[in-house]
Structure formats: C-alpha cells, structure tokens
Amino acid sequence: YKRNNYGLMLSYVLLIVLGLLGKEMYINEYWLVWSFDLVPFAAIFILTGYIVRENMEVINKWFSLIYFIPVAVVSLASGIYNKRVDLFYQQTNSIPLYFIAAFCGIWASIILFKNLPSISIFEKIGRNTLIYYAYHSPIVLFILDIIMEQLSSKYTGIFFSNYVITIVELLLAIILCELIARIVNKSFPFLIGKSFKTT
C-alpha cells in the first residue's frame, strides 16, 4: 500500500516537472508536435480521476452538498486571483492556483451533478466528453468563429452583451459537438476505442 502511494506521489512530481519543462519549451519557442507540452498537466487530471474512481467508496462522503459552496468559492477565488488561463498558449500563471481552481471546480461540479436528478442531456454529453474534447478546438471553434462573425454583424441588437454571445456560442458548440459525436459513434466508433456492436 505504501509502495503504491509512493509511486503515485512520484508520478505526480514527475508530471509536474515535465509540465513545467514543457511550458519553458513553449516560452522559448520549441514547438512540440501534437501540443505534447500540454500532456503532463492533462495526465495529472486523468491520474486523479482514476484514483477517485478506484476509491469512490472512501471518497464518496466528500461529495455531500454541504461542501459545495465552500469548494465553489475557493475555485472561483483562485481562478479570479490567478487571472487569465489559456492552456493553448501555455498561460497558467500561478501553477498552484491553477490546480486549486481546477480541482475545486471539478469537485464542485461532481457534488452538483451527483445531487441533481438524472438529466438525459447531461448524461448524453457525459458519454461523449472524449469526442467533445477531441474535436471542439480544431473543428467546432473554427466553425463557431465563422458563424458568430456573420451573426454578430447582422444582428447587432441581439448580440449587445458578451454574456449573450457566450450563451449562444455555448449552445451552438454543444449542438455541433453532438452532431460530430453522432457521426463518430455510428460510423467511426473505433476512433474512440469502441466497436460497432457496443455503439
């Protein structure tokens, strides 16, 4: 058990070091193929998700509603204080604040959705998150930029606020991602490790 814990701690340390190294490489304009410099930080979240899933019986008590408000406040405060975060450009600012805001935000989201009744649209999105994650940047955001440029120029009376624009972009992004998810699930399930029988 202790050996396993030491291995996990070493994995986290190694991923953080590799993430910082990747950030320095990006800053010094050493571009890595497939944004490989982002992989170590992404792997930290994947590793944490695996640990949580494997220990759900023990951790489940921490998903009570009483923790939602304090955890959400910590996430928002850390994110606001840390200012801009954009992983595409390796902008994380304070690494500790970045991870505190991210993990507390995930924690608060899990608390919220575990205590909500089942909502089919959220369940559908949850089953297709891998597809959403893979295609929202190279395809969906590119298409959205074109659509929003046309809409905002023609309907200036509607798109008067950044909040309105954000809501419209979110809805359109979900629709586009869902269309791509249906195509992938029905015609190319092997792209996400599924077979035609299981889709």
KEDREN-16179 format. One record per residue: residue in three letters; x, y, z of N, C-alpha, C in turn; residue number from 1; chain. Coordinates in nm, 3 decimals, m for minus. Each point is the difference from the previous one (the first is absolute). Example, Ala and Ser with C-alpha at 12.3 -4.5 7.8 and 13.67 -1.06 7.14 Angstrom:
Ala,1.319,m0.569,0.780,m0.089,0.119,0.000,0.090,0.120,0.000,1,A
Ser,m0.035,0.105,m0.072,0.082,0.119,0.006,m0.077,0.109,0.073,2,A
***
This chain:
Tyr,0.084,m0.121,0.000,m0.084,0.121,0.000,0.088,0.125,0.000,1,A
Lys,0.101,0.000,0.090,0.088,0.116,0.007,0.079,0.016,m0.129,2,A
Arg,0.044,m0.117,m0.055,0.075,0.005,m0.125,m0.086,0.060,m0.110,3,A
Asn,m0.128,m0.034,m0.002,m0.092,0.055,m0.100,m0.014,0.150,0.016,4,A
Asn,m0.012,0.046,0.127,m0.010,0.144,0.026,0.126,0.074,m0.043,5,A
Tyr,0.115,m0.058,0.028,0.125,0.062,m0.042,0.007,0.009,m0.153,6,A
Gly,m0.048,m0.103,m0.066,0.000,0.000,m0.146,m0.089,0.109,m0.056,7,A
Leu,m0.117,0.021,0.062,m0.092,0.105,m0.043,0.060,0.138,0.023,8,A
Met,0.062,0.019,0.118,0.063,0.128,0.031,0.112,0.029,m0.099,9,A
Leu,0.079,m0.102,m0.031,0.108,0.018,m0.098,m0.056,0.034,m0.137,10,A
Ser,m0.112,m0.063,m0.036,m0.064,0.028,m0.129,m0.045,0.146,m0.009,11,A
Tyr,m0.062,0.049,0.108,m0.044,0.139,0.003,0.118,0.096,m0.013,12,A
Val,0.106,m0.026,0.076,0.118,0.087,m0.005,0.060,0.001,m0.140,13,A
Leu,0.011,m0.120,m0.059,0.057,m0.012,m0.134,m0.085,0.075,m0.103,14,A
Leu,m0.132,m0.013,0.010,m0.089,0.068,m0.095,0.008,0.151,0.015,15,A
Ile,0.010,0.048,0.124,0.013,0.145,0.023,0.131,0.052,m0.059,16,A
Val,0.109,m0.074,0.024,0.131,0.040,m0.054,m0.004,0.003,m0.153,17,A
Leu,m0.057,m0.106,m0.059,m0.010,m0.006,m0.146,m0.090,0.112,m0.054,18,A
Gly,m0.108,0.032,0.075,m0.088,0.108,m0.040,0.070,0.135,0.001,19,A
Leu,0.079,0.024,0.104,0.076,0.125,0.009,0.106,0.007,m0.110,20,A
Leu,0.061,m0.115,m0.029,0.099,m0.005,m0.108,m0.066,0.030,m0.134,21,A
Gly,m0.119,m0.059,m0.022,m0.075,0.027,m0.123,m0.037,0.147,m0.013,22,A
Lys,m0.034,0.062,0.112,m0.035,0.142,m0.001,0.121,0.085,m0.039,23,A
Glu,0.118,m0.034,0.056,0.121,0.073,m0.034,0.036,m0.018,m0.147,24,A
Met,m0.021,m0.120,m0.052,0.028,m0.026,m0.142,m0.091,0.084,m0.088,25,A
Tyr,m0.127,0.013,0.041,m0.095,0.081,m0.078,0.041,0.146,0.003,26,A
Ile,0.036,0.049,0.120,0.041,0.140,0.015,0.121,0.030,m0.088,27,A
Asn,0.092,m0.096,m0.008,0.121,0.018,m0.079,m0.018,m0.042,m0.146,28,A
Glu,m0.128,m0.021,m0.039,m0.038,m0.027,m0.139,0.056,m0.131,m0.055,29,A
Tyr,0.006,m0.102,0.086,0.027,m0.135,m0.045,m0.134,m0.071,m0.012,30,A
Trp,m0.059,0.003,m0.119,m0.134,m0.053,m0.019,0.004,m0.153,m0.008,31,A
Leu,m0.082,m0.065,0.081,m0.007,m0.146,m0.001,m0.121,m0.046,m0.080,32,A
Val,0.015,m0.111,m0.072,m0.107,m0.053,m0.081,m0.119,m0.041,0.088,33,A
Trp,m0.122,0.020,m0.052,m0.125,m0.036,0.069,m0.015,0.068,0.137,34,A
Ser,0.059,0.117,0.015,m0.006,0.071,0.130,0.043,m0.090,0.115,35,A
Phe,0.106,m0.075,m0.023,0.046,m0.098,0.098,0.041,0.065,0.132,36,A
Asp,0.030,0.130,m0.004,0.037,0.071,0.123,m0.116,0.010,0.098,37,A
Leu,m0.123,m0.019,m0.048,m0.118,0.008,0.086,m0.035,m0.135,0.065,38,A
Val,0.059,m0.107,m0.051,m0.037,m0.134,0.045,0.024,m0.023,0.150,39,A
Pro,0.116,0.041,0.056,0.023,m0.028,0.143,m0.108,0.058,0.092,40,A
Phe,m0.040,0.126,m0.021,m0.104,0.060,0.084,m0.134,m0.069,m0.022,41,A
Ala,m0.030,m0.036,m0.125,m0.125,m0.073,m0.027,0.001,m0.136,0.068,42,A
Ala,0.118,m0.064,0.001,0.012,m0.132,0.063,m0.023,0.006,0.150,43,A
Ile,0.029,0.113,0.062,m0.026,0.016,0.144,m0.149,m0.014,0.029,44,A
Phe,m0.083,0.060,m0.084,m0.145,m0.009,0.020,m0.050,m0.142,m0.028,45,A
Ile,0.057,m0.064,m0.102,m0.040,m0.138,m0.032,0.038,m0.093,0.114,46,A
Leu,0.122,0.015,0.052,0.046,m0.083,0.112,m0.087,0.021,0.123,47,A
Thr,m0.033,0.124,0.029,m0.085,0.031,0.115,m0.139,m0.061,m0.017,48,A
Gly,m0.054,0.009,m0.122,m0.131,m0.060,m0.026,0.002,m0.150,0.021,49,A
Tyr,0.109,m0.064,m0.042,0.013,m0.145,0.020,0.004,m0.033,0.150,50,A
Ile,0.076,0.077,0.077,0.011,m0.025,0.144,m0.135,0.018,0.068,51,A
Val,m0.072,0.105,m0.039,m0.133,0.025,0.059,m0.094,m0.115,m0.032,52,A
Arg,m0.001,m0.045,m0.124,m0.090,m0.109,m0.040,0.032,m0.129,0.075,53,A
Glu,0.129,m0.029,0.017,0.040,m0.123,0.069,m0.028,0.004,0.150,54,A
Asn,m0.015,0.120,0.054,m0.022,0.014,0.145,m0.132,0.070,0.030,55,A
Met,m0.099,m0.017,m0.089,m0.126,0.071,0.013,m0.072,m0.027,0.131,56,A
Glu,0.008,m0.122,0.050,m0.069,m0.034,0.125,0.052,0.083,0.117,57,A
Val,0.129,0.027,m0.001,0.061,0.079,0.108,m0.023,0.149,m0.023,58,A
Ile,0.011,0.043,m0.125,m0.006,0.143,m0.033,m0.143,0.051,m0.011,59,A
Asn,m0.096,m0.088,m0.016,m0.138,0.038,m0.026,m0.058,0.096,0.104,60,A
Lys,0.046,m0.011,0.124,m0.053,0.086,0.107,0.036,0.147,m0.021,61,A
Trp,0.104,0.026,m0.082,0.042,0.137,m0.026,m0.080,0.067,m0.111,62,A
Phe,m0.099,m0.071,m0.054,m0.084,0.056,m0.104,m0.136,0.042,0.054,63,A
Ser,m0.006,0.028,0.129,m0.124,0.048,0.061,m0.023,0.147,m0.036,64,A
Leu,m0.127,0.041,m0.005,m0.034,0.138,m0.036,0.058,0.105,0.095,65,A
Ile,0.030,m0.041,0.123,0.052,0.098,0.097,0.136,0.055,m0.043,66,A
Tyr,0.070,m0.073,m0.087,0.130,0.046,m0.046,m0.008,0.086,m0.126,67,A
Phe,m0.116,0.005,m0.062,m0.010,0.065,m0.131,0.038,0.148,0.005,68,A
Ile,m0.062,0.077,0.088,0.024,0.145,0.003,0.146,0.033,0.034,69,A
Pro,0.057,m0.054,0.109,0.140,0.034,0.028,0.097,m0.041,m0.111,70,A
Val,m0.023,m0.117,m0.060,0.088,m0.046,m0.108,m0.014,0.089,m0.123,71,A
Ala,m0.124,0.036,m0.033,m0.024,0.088,m0.115,0.063,0.138,0.022,72,A
Val,m0.011,0.050,0.121,0.060,0.131,0.033,0.151,m0.004,m0.015,73,A
Val,0.062,m0.106,0.049,0.146,m0.015,m0.012,0.040,m0.006,m0.148,74,A
Ser,m0.075,m0.074,m0.079,0.029,m0.011,m0.143,m0.010,0.135,m0.070,75,A
Leu,m0.110,0.073,0.025,m0.019,0.130,m0.063,0.105,0.101,0.046,76,A
Ala,0.029,0.001,0.131,0.099,0.095,0.053,0.138,m0.026,m0.058,77,A
Ser,0.037,m0.128,m0.008,0.132,m0.036,m0.055,0.008,0.037,m0.148,78,A
Gly,m0.108,m0.029,m0.073,m0.002,0.031,m0.143,0.006,0.149,m0.027,79,A
Ile,m0.076,0.078,0.078,m0.002,0.146,m0.018,0.136,0.059,0.036,80,A
Tyr,0.057,m0.045,0.109,0.130,0.053,0.045,0.111,m0.038,m0.098,81,A
Asn,m0.013,m0.117,m0.061,0.102,m0.048,m0.094,m0.013,0.064,m0.137,82,A
Lys,m0.113,0.070,m0.022,m0.026,0.070,m0.125,m0.008,m0.096,m0.119,83,A
Arg,0.063,0.035,m0.111,m0.021,m0.073,m0.125,0.070,m0.136,0.000,84,A
Val,m0.075,m0.103,m0.042,0.056,m0.133,m0.022,m0.040,m0.045,m0.140,85,A
Asp,0.099,m0.037,m0.080,m0.025,m0.047,m0.135,0.107,m0.104,m0.033,86,A
Leu,m0.036,m0.127,0.011,0.097,m0.107,m0.020,0.051,m0.006,m0.143,87,A
Phe,m0.080,0.047,m0.094,0.043,m0.003,m0.140,0.128,0.081,m0.018,88,A
Tyr,0.011,0.110,0.077,0.119,0.085,m0.006,0.087,m0.017,0.125,89,A
Gln,m0.020,m0.110,0.073,0.079,m0.031,0.119,m0.006,0.113,0.103,90,A
Gln,m0.115,0.065,0.013,m0.017,0.106,0.099,m0.072,m0.057,0.121,91,A
Thr,0.078,m0.033,0.103,m0.060,m0.052,0.123,0.020,0.095,0.117,92,A
Asn,0.087,0.102,m0.020,0.037,0.091,0.108,0.050,m0.081,0.120,93,A
Ser,m0.064,0.014,0.115,0.043,m0.075,0.119,m0.043,m0.147,m0.013,94,A
Ile,0.098,m0.091,0.001,m0.032,m0.142,m0.013,m0.084,m0.050,0.118,95,A
Pro,0.036,0.034,0.127,m0.085,m0.045,0.112,m0.143,0.049,m0.010,96,A
Leu,m0.018,0.129,m0.033,m0.135,0.055,m0.012,m0.076,m0.064,m0.115,97,A
Tyr,0.070,m0.030,m0.107,m0.062,m0.066,m0.115,m0.059,m0.134,0.040,98,A
Phe,0.079,m0.081,0.071,m0.047,m0.133,0.039,m0.106,0.009,0.111,99,A
Ile,0.015,0.093,0.091,m0.103,0.017,0.106,m0.134,0.037,m0.063,100,A
Ala,0.002,0.098,m0.090,m0.124,0.043,m0.066,m0.060,m0.114,m0.082,101,A
Ala,0.086,m0.073,m0.073,m0.050,m0.108,m0.086,m0.058,m0.115,0.081,102,A
Phe,0.075,m0.047,0.100,m0.047,m0.116,0.077,m0.122,0.035,0.085,103,A
Cys,m0.002,0.120,0.056,m0.118,0.040,0.078,m0.121,0.018,m0.091,104,A
Gly,0.024,0.049,m0.122,m0.110,0.013,m0.096,m0.055,m0.135,m0.039,105,A
Ile,0.088,m0.097,m0.022,m0.044,m0.136,m0.032,m0.074,m0.060,0.118,106,A
Trp,0.053,0.020,0.119,m0.063,m0.051,0.122,m0.141,0.056,0.015,107,A
Ala,m0.012,0.133,m0.016,m0.132,0.064,0.012,m0.096,m0.052,m0.107,108,A
Ser,0.050,m0.022,m0.122,m0.086,m0.050,m0.108,m0.050,m0.141,0.031,109,A
Ile,0.089,m0.084,0.053,m0.040,m0.137,0.035,m0.106,0.003,0.110,110,A
Ile,0.022,0.085,0.101,m0.099,0.013,0.108,m0.135,0.039,m0.057,111,A
Leu,0.000,0.101,m0.088,m0.125,0.051,m0.056,m0.073,m0.108,m0.078,112,A
Phe,0.072,m0.068,m0.090,m0.068,m0.097,m0.087,m0.035,m0.129,0.071,113,A
Lys,0.075,m0.035,0.105,m0.037,m0.119,0.077,m0.127,0.022,0.081,114,A
Asn,m0.031,0.126,0.030,m0.117,0.030,0.081,m0.118,0.052,m0.083,115,A
Leu,0.017,0.005,m0.130,m0.110,0.037,m0.089,m0.071,m0.126,m0.049,116,A
Pro,m0.126,0.010,m0.032,m0.067,m0.115,m0.063,0.057,m0.025,m0.138,117,A
Ser,m0.018,m0.119,m0.052,0.056,m0.035,m0.132,m0.059,0.089,m0.109,118,A
Ile,0.087,0.059,m0.079,m0.040,0.085,m0.112,0.061,m0.060,m0.126,119,A
Ser,m0.084,m0.043,m0.092,0.045,m0.077,m0.116,0.104,0.072,m0.083,120,A
Ile,m0.017,0.132,m0.018,0.094,0.074,m0.086,0.140,0.002,0.062,121,A
Phe,0.007,0.013,0.133,0.130,m0.002,0.067,0.063,m0.139,m0.007,122,A
Glu,m0.084,m0.103,0.012,0.052,m0.136,m0.009,0.056,m0.027,m0.140,123,A
Lys,m0.069,0.053,m0.102,0.046,m0.018,m0.137,0.133,0.072,m0.023,124,A
Ile,0.010,0.122,0.052,0.125,0.075,m0.011,0.112,m0.074,0.073,125,A
Gly,m0.032,m0.053,0.117,0.099,m0.073,0.079,0.055,m0.121,m0.073,126,A
Arg,m0.087,m0.071,m0.073,0.045,m0.119,m0.074,0.088,0.037,m0.119,127,A
Asn,m0.011,0.125,m0.045,0.075,0.041,m0.120,0.109,0.103,0.029,128,A
Thr,0.042,0.012,0.125,0.097,0.105,0.034,0.132,m0.018,m0.073,129,A
Leu,0.041,m0.125,m0.024,0.126,m0.023,m0.071,m0.006,0.058,m0.141,130,A
Ile,m0.114,m0.017,m0.065,m0.018,0.054,m0.135,m0.005,0.153,0.005,131,A
Tyr,m0.074,0.053,0.098,m0.008,0.145,0.016,0.140,0.058,0.018,132,A
Tyr,0.078,m0.064,0.086,0.134,0.051,0.032,0.090,m0.004,m0.122,133,A
Ala,m0.012,m0.106,m0.079,0.089,m0.018,m0.115,m0.030,0.096,m0.114,134,A
Tyr,m0.129,0.032,m0.021,m0.037,0.073,m0.121,m0.047,0.143,0.023,135,A
His,m0.019,0.041,0.125,m0.056,0.134,0.020,0.098,0.109,m0.044,136,A
Ser,0.129,m0.023,0.016,0.097,0.103,m0.037,0.031,0.004,m0.149,137,A
Pro,0.040,m0.112,m0.062,0.039,0.008,m0.142,m0.116,0.019,m0.097,138,A
Ile,m0.120,m0.042,0.038,m0.113,0.006,m0.094,m0.108,0.098,0.047,139,A
Val,m0.052,m0.025,0.120,m0.118,0.075,0.047,0.031,0.148,0.019,140,A
Leu,0.110,0.033,0.067,0.032,0.141,0.024,0.029,0.074,m0.130,141,A
Phe,0.059,m0.071,m0.097,0.026,0.061,m0.131,m0.132,0.035,m0.069,142,A
Ile,m0.095,m0.094,0.002,m0.131,0.024,m0.061,m0.076,0.109,0.077,143,A
Leu,0.011,m0.003,0.133,m0.069,0.100,0.082,0.047,0.141,m0.030,144,A
Asp,0.130,0.016,m0.020,0.053,0.133,m0.032,m0.064,0.055,m0.127,145,A
Ile,m0.017,m0.085,m0.098,m0.062,0.042,m0.127,m0.147,0.036,0.021,146,A
Ile,m0.072,m0.087,0.073,m0.143,0.023,0.024,m0.022,0.127,0.081,147,A
Met,0.076,0.016,0.109,m0.020,0.115,0.089,0.038,0.131,m0.068,148,A
Glu,0.099,m0.006,m0.087,0.038,0.121,m0.075,m0.114,0.047,m0.088,149,A
Gln,m0.068,m0.096,m0.063,m0.114,0.034,m0.087,m0.120,0.048,0.082,150,A
Leu,m0.030,m0.072,0.109,m0.117,0.035,0.081,0.016,0.134,0.070,151,A
Ser,0.117,0.023,0.059,0.020,0.123,0.078,m0.002,0.124,m0.088,152,A
Ser,0.040,m0.014,m0.127,m0.002,0.115,m0.091,m0.142,0.030,m0.050,153,A
Lys,m0.083,m0.104,m0.012,m0.136,0.019,m0.052,m0.101,0.033,0.109,154,A
Tyr,0.022,m0.056,0.121,m0.097,0.017,0.108,0.065,0.070,0.119,155,A
Thr,0.043,0.121,m0.022,0.069,0.076,0.105,m0.090,0.029,0.119,156,A
Gly,m0.132,0.006,m0.024,m0.092,0.027,0.110,m0.011,m0.115,0.099,157,A
Ile,0.027,m0.122,m0.049,m0.008,m0.119,0.087,0.132,m0.022,0.072,158,A
Phe,0.110,0.012,m0.074,0.132,m0.030,0.056,0.063,0.126,0.058,159,A
Phe,m0.070,0.061,0.095,0.047,0.124,0.062,0.086,m0.026,0.123,160,A
Ser,m0.002,m0.122,0.049,0.071,m0.031,0.125,0.088,m0.123,m0.019,161,A
Asn,0.115,0.000,0.066,0.089,m0.117,m0.004,m0.067,m0.123,0.060,162,A
Tyr,m0.088,0.021,0.098,m0.072,m0.113,0.061,m0.092,m0.067,m0.101,163,A
Val,m0.069,0.081,m0.081,m0.088,m0.055,m0.104,0.082,m0.078,m0.102,164,A
Ile,0.112,0.058,m0.041,0.088,m0.067,m0.097,0.050,m0.132,0.055,165,A
Thr,0.040,0.000,0.128,0.051,m0.123,0.063,m0.105,m0.109,0.004,166,A
Ile,m0.124,0.036,0.037,m0.109,m0.097,0.008,m0.030,m0.059,m0.138,167,A
Val,m0.006,0.086,m0.102,m0.027,m0.047,m0.136,0.113,m0.091,m0.049,168,A
Glu,0.125,0.039,0.026,0.114,m0.081,m0.040,m0.002,m0.136,0.069,169,A
Leu,m0.037,m0.001,0.129,m0.006,m0.126,0.075,m0.104,m0.094,m0.060,170,A
Leu,m0.119,0.053,m0.029,m0.107,m0.082,m0.057,0.038,m0.053,m0.137,171,A
Leu,0.057,0.086,m0.083,0.042,m0.044,m0.134,0.112,m0.103,0.007,172,A
Ala,0.093,0.020,0.095,0.111,m0.095,0.018,m0.051,m0.137,0.040,173,A
Ile,m0.099,m0.004,0.090,m0.058,m0.128,0.043,m0.069,m0.070,m0.117,174,A
Ile,m0.075,0.078,m0.079,m0.070,m0.057,m0.115,0.100,m0.058,m0.100,175,A
Leu,0.105,0.077,m0.032,0.099,m0.046,m0.096,0.077,m0.121,0.051,176,A
Cys,0.036,0.003,0.129,0.072,m0.114,0.060,m0.087,m0.125,0.000,177,A
Glu,m0.130,0.018,0.025,m0.090,m0.114,0.002,m0.017,m0.060,m0.140,178,A
Leu,m0.004,0.085,m0.101,m0.007,m0.050,m0.138,0.124,m0.083,m0.035,179,A
Ile,0.117,0.052,0.039,0.125,m0.072,m0.023,0.001,m0.131,0.079,180,A
Ala,m0.048,0.004,0.124,m0.004,m0.119,0.084,m0.087,m0.109,m0.063,181,A
Arg,m0.113,0.039,m0.056,m0.088,m0.098,m0.066,0.068,m0.064,m0.120,182,A
Ile,0.070,0.081,m0.078,0.070,m0.052,m0.117,0.109,m0.098,0.044,183,A
Val,0.078,0.039,0.101,0.109,m0.085,0.048,m0.055,m0.130,0.059,184,A
Asn,m0.103,0.010,0.084,m0.056,m0.119,0.065,m0.062,m0.098,m0.099,185,A
Lys,m0.062,0.052,m0.105,m0.068,m0.088,m0.096,0.093,m0.051,m0.109,186,A
Ser,0.090,0.084,m0.048,0.080,m0.037,m0.116,0.146,m0.030,0.030,187,A
Phe,0.055,0.063,0.103,0.143,m0.018,0.031,0.023,m0.024,0.149,188,A
Pro,m0.069,m0.097,0.061,0.014,m0.021,0.145,0.141,m0.042,0.042,189,A
Phe,0.075,m0.059,m0.094,0.136,m0.046,0.032,0.092,0.116,0.034,190,A
Leu,m0.037,0.122,m0.040,0.082,0.118,0.031,0.005,0.027,0.151,191,A
Ile,m0.103,m0.045,0.073,m0.002,0.019,0.145,0.003,m0.134,0.074,192,A
Gly,0.054,m0.100,m0.066,0.020,m0.128,0.065,m0.124,m0.085,0.017,193,A
Lys,m0.104,0.026,m0.080,m0.123,m0.079,0.007,m0.012,m0.088,m0.124,194,A
Ser,m0.083,m0.101,0.011,m0.031,m0.082,m0.116,m0.138,0.034,m0.050,195,A
Phe,m0.032,m0.044,m0.120,m0.133,0.028,m0.056,m0.110,m0.066,0.082,196,A
Lys,0.030,m0.108,0.067,m0.101,m0.072,0.079,m0.039,0.076,0.125,197,A
Thr,0.094,0.077,0.059,m0.027,0.065,0.127,m0.056,0.140,m0.015,198,A
Thr,m0.013,0.053,m0.120,m0.047,0.136,m0.021,m0.148,0.005,m0.025,199,A
***
